[in-house]
């Protein structure tokens, strides 16, 4: 493992929004190490062992970390809570800042620089998807929409309209929600790009790299008020409203 420059900032990042979990150590010089595993039974039992293994493998000591970063969602409600509570505990125990990163932002960052527009899509269950649209200018991405939840057909219609209003270029679609939307994408979008499926997994490395940029702007979280990005109400909340 290469040595880190003395003045390089180190961020430990967590990603727990979906059925894959990942942890990463990143610095201003790039990714040091990332662990990504499938966790179909949930993140409770896997997250801390993954983190401990990562810190040991990289020789990273928590007091030397500059900041922690966590994916905020949208995604699985329970999984997001696990990641956020762990990140808050790390931040509070070390006194180091915490940076929250939108999961769709991180997913889009996986393919930074590959296409003029990027649309990450996450399966939201209940016949809906979470999505957003980004403009990409040589790897610098700007989100053009809010984080949205809609049916696959409505989501693609929205993105198609925005692309029609934008200046040229193609559109790349990625994420586990793409299969739900692919029929509509191929019907509505001219020459869509579909990258390899492994690029559609939210990654802690992307969370960490985006967090470094937010740290530059001093955009750190208030631990007391930081909450996951849900976009819509949980199933439990909807059931309570019906009763």
Secondary structure in CASP SS format (residue, H / E / C, confidence):
PFRMAT SS
TARGET T0000
AUTHOR 0000-0000-0000
METHOD secondary structure of the structure
MODEL  1
X C 1.00
X C 1.00
X C 1.00
X C 1.00
X C 1.00
X C 1.00
X C 1.00
X C 1.00
X C 1.00
X E 1.00
X E 1.00
X E 1.00
X E 1.00
X E 1.00
X E 1.00
X C 1.00
X C 1.00
X C 1.00
X C 1.00
X E 1.00
X E 1.00
X E 1.00
X E 1.00
X E 1.00
X E 1.00
X E 1.00
X E 1.00
X C 1.00
X C 1.00
X E 1.00
X E 1.00
X E 1.00
X E 1.00
X E 1.00
X E 1.00
X E 1.00
X E 1.00
X E 1.00
X C 1.00
X C 1.00
X C 1.00
X C 1.00
X C 1.00
X C 1.00
X C 1.00
X C 1.00
X H 1.00
X H 1.00
X H 1.00
X H 1.00
X H 1.00
X H 1.00
X H 1.00
X H 1.00
X H 1.00
X H 1.00
X H 1.00
X H 1.00
X C 1.00
X C 1.00
X C 1.00
X H 1.00
X H 1.00
X H 1.00
X C 1.00
X C 1.00
X E 1.00
X E 1.00
X E 1.00
X E 1.00
X E 1.00
X C 1.00
X C 1.00
X C 1.00
X C 1.00
X C 1.00
X H 1.00
X H 1.00
X H 1.00
X H 1.00
X H 1.00
X H 1.00
X H 1.00
X H 1.00
X H 1.00
X H 1.00
X H 1.00
X H 1.00
X H 1.00
X H 1.00
X H 1.00
X H 1.00
X H 1.00
X H 1.00
X C 1.00
X C 1.00
X E 1.00
X E 1.00
X E 1.00
X E 1.00
X E 1.00
X C 1.00
X H 1.00
X H 1.00
X H 1.00
X H 1.00
X H 1.00
X H 1.00
X H 1.00
X C 1.00
X C 1.00
X C 1.00
X C 1.00
X C 1.00
X C 1.00
X C 1.00
X E 1.00
X E 1.00
X E 1.00
X E 1.00
X E 1.00
X E 1.00
X E 1.00
X E 1.00
X E 1.00
X C 1.00
X C 1.00
X E 1.00
X E 1.00
X E 1.00
X E 1.00
X C 1.00
X C 1.00
X E 1.00
X E 1.00
X E 1.00
X E 1.00
X C 1.00
X C 1.00
X E 1.00
X E 1.00
X E 1.00
X E 1.00
X C 1.00
X C 1.00
X C 1.00
X C 1.00
X E 1.00
X E 1.00
X E 1.00
X C 1.00
X H 1.00
X H 1.00
X H 1.00
X H 1.00
X H 1.00
X H 1.00
X H 1.00
X H 1.00
X H 1.00
X H 1.00
X H 1.00
X H 1.00
X H 1.00
X H 1.00
X C 1.00
X C 1.00
X C 1.00
X C 1.00
X C 1.00
X E 1.00
X E 1.00
X E 1.00
X E 1.00
X C 1.00
X C 1.00
X C 1.00
X H 1.00
X H 1.00
X H 1.00
X H 1.00
X H 1.00
X H 1.00
X H 1.00
X H 1.00
X H 1.00
X H 1.00
X H 1.00
X C 1.00
X C 1.00
X C 1.00
X C 1.00
X E 1.00
X E 1.00
X C 1.00
X C 1.00
X H 1.00
X H 1.00
X H 1.00
X H 1.00
X C 1.00
X C 1.00
X C 1.00
X H 1.00
X H 1.00
X H 1.00
X H 1.00
X H 1.00
X H 1.00
X H 1.00
X H 1.00
X H 1.00
X H 1.00
X H 1.00
X H 1.00
X H 1.00
X C 1.00
X C 1.00
X C 1.00
X C 1.00
X C 1.00
X C 1.00
X C 1.00
X C 1.00
X C 1.00
X C 1.00
X C 1.00
X C 1.00
X C 1.00
X C 1.00
X C 1.00
X C 1.00
X C 1.00
X C 1.00
X H 1.00
X H 1.00
X H 1.00
X H 1.00
X H 1.00
X H 1.00
X H 1.00
X H 1.00
X C 1.00
END
